[in-house]
């Protein structure tokens, strides 16, 4: 996406690449917060309480539950249940005992090139907005960025 951002800003040199990379990183983080999903697939570990209830993993969309462990030892398959529902939420239920660590992989795409074009364009536009506002305040995504990201937004009612 660096090339796209440089083209958008009409920057031909490599002198600002480090700054632009950081802006793309922060714009990607803002996008994840806005849409409620992880963009690029990565692993995570969460601690889950063993109380017999189904508990949702925080990363979305979950691609795979890789391990359920207690003190570094994999649990017997009969002592827990896992599920990934139709919208990509990962769920874990443990019968009883102390908390466990659930290792899983979540994300919309394997790399930034696999993301939907609207998300990529919104990240570039958000990074460009931050670059242009150097020293100023950019509080929320501009309307054009929100419009690009909104179809991918997942919200939860609590």
HELIX and SHEET records of a PDB file:
HELIX    1   1 UNK A    2  UNK A    9  1                                   8    
HELIX    2   2 UNK A   17  UNK A   35  1                                  19    
HELIX    3   3 UNK A   77  UNK A   79  5                                   3    
HELIX    4   4 UNK A  112  UNK A  114  5                                   3    
HELIX    5   5 UNK A  117  UNK A  132  1                                  16    
HELIX    6   6 UNK A  143  UNK A  150  1                                   8    
SHEET    1   A 4 UNK A  42  UNK A  48  0                                        
SHEET    2   A 4 UNK A 100  UNK A 106 -1                                        
SHEET    3   A 4 UNK A  62  UNK A  70 -1                                        
SHEET    4   A 4 UNK A  73  UNK A  74 -1                                        
SHEET    1   B 3 UNK A  54  UNK A  56  0                                        
SHEET    2   B 3 UNK A  90  UNK A  94 -1                                        
SHEET    3   B 3 UNK A  80  UNK A  84 -1                                        
END                                                                             
